[in-house]
Amino acid sequence: MRPSALILELKHWDTRNDLPGAGEGLMQHGGRLVLHPAEQLCGYVEYCRRFHSAIDDEGAAVDGCVVFTARPLNPAYFSHPNETISRRFPSFAIPAESEGTEFIDFVSERIFSSGS
């Protein structure tokens, strides 16, 4: 396995009243138009893939996801027109103990020890 880096875009946003924007990568949040967090993350990931010397030197894989720390996570973040960016860079809410392990599974599939 090759080295890997995982970028987490953390958002402590109250998303209950948010709506998708007019085009992919946009959201209405807090009464204003903002970049979808996955679109922000895409920029960070692409920058690291192309310009970070440690990533380049090691040939490391770079991936990322969005982690919302405030709950609940509004399903508008996954709906039209943001389905594609949301699949490429998934969003997760910090799970309660009784909930699924999707976030942990996503991280575990991408980060491993050097002895793996």
C-alpha positions in Angstrom: 0.0 0.0 0.0 1.2 3.5 -0.7 1.3 6.3 1.9 -1.9 8.3 2.3 -3.2 11.5 3.7 -6.8 12.2 4.7 -8.0 15.8 4.9 -11.0 16.5 7.2 -13.0 19.6 6.6 -14.6 20.3 10.0 -17.8 22.4 10.2 -19.6 23.3 13.3 -22.6 24.7 11.4 -26.2 24.7 12.3 -27.5 23.4 9.0 -31.2 23.0 9.8 -32.4 25.9 7.6 -29.8 25.5 4.8 -30.8 25.0 1.2 -28.9 24.0 -1.9 -27.6 26.9 -4.0 -28.4 27.5 -7.7 -25.4 25.5 -8.9 -23.2 22.6 -7.9 -20.8 23.5 -5.0 -23.1 26.2 -3.5 -25.3 26.3 -0.4 -27.5 28.8 1.2 -26.2 28.9 4.8 -27.0 31.4 7.5 -28.8 33.6 5.0 -25.9 33.9 2.5 -24.5 32.0 -0.4 -21.4 30.0 0.5 -19.3 27.2 -1.0 -20.5 23.7 -0.2 -18.0 22.3 2.4 -17.2 19.5 0.0 -16.3 22.1 -2.7 -14.0 23.8 -0.2 -12.4 20.4 0.6 -12.0 19.7 -3.1 -9.7 22.7 -3.4 -7.6 21.6 -0.4 -7.2 18.1 -1.7 -6.3 19.2 -5.2 -3.8 21.6 -3.8 -2.1 18.9 -1.7 -2.1 16.5 -4.6 -0.4 19.0 -6.9 1.8 21.2 -4.7 2.7 19.5 -1.4 6.3 18.3 -1.5 5.8 15.5 1.0 2.8 14.1 -0.9 4.7 14.4 -4.2 7.9 12.9 -2.8 6.1 9.9 -1.4 3.5 9.4 -4.1 0.9 9.5 -1.4 -2.8 9.2 -2.0 -4.9 12.2 -0.8 -8.5 12.0 0.0 -11.0 13.8 2.2 -14.4 14.1 3.8 -16.5 16.7 5.5 -17.3 16.3 9.2 -20.2 18.3 10.7 -19.8 18.5 14.4 -23.3 20.0 15.0 -26.3 17.9 14.6 -28.6 17.2 12.9 -27.0 17.2 9.4 -29.5 18.6 6.9 -30.0 16.3 3.9 -29.9 19.3 1.6 -26.2 18.9 1.6 -26.6 15.7 -0.4 -29.4 16.8 -2.8 -29.5 18.4 -6.2 -27.3 20.0 -7.5 -24.6 18.7 -5.1 -24.9 15.0 -5.6 -21.7 14.6 -7.5 -19.4 16.6 -5.2 -21.1 14.9 -2.2 -20.2 11.5 -3.6 -16.7 12.5 -4.4 -16.1 14.0 -0.9 -18.7 12.6 1.5 -20.1 14.4 4.5 -20.6 12.9 7.9 -22.2 14.0 11.2 -20.3 13.0 14.3 -22.2 9.9 15.2 -23.9 9.2 18.5 -22.7 6.0 20.1 -25.8 4.2 19.0 -25.5 5.1 15.4 -23.7 3.6 12.4 -20.0 3.5 11.7 -19.9 5.1 8.2 -17.5 7.8 9.2 -15.1 5.4 11.0 -15.3 3.0 8.1 -14.5 5.8 5.6 -11.4 6.8 7.6 -10.3 3.2 8.2 -10.4 2.4 4.5 -8.0 5.3 3.8 -5.6 5.5 6.7 -3.4 2.7 7.8 -0.2 2.1 9.7 3.1 1.9 7.8 3.3 -1.7 8.9 0.0 -2.7 7.1 
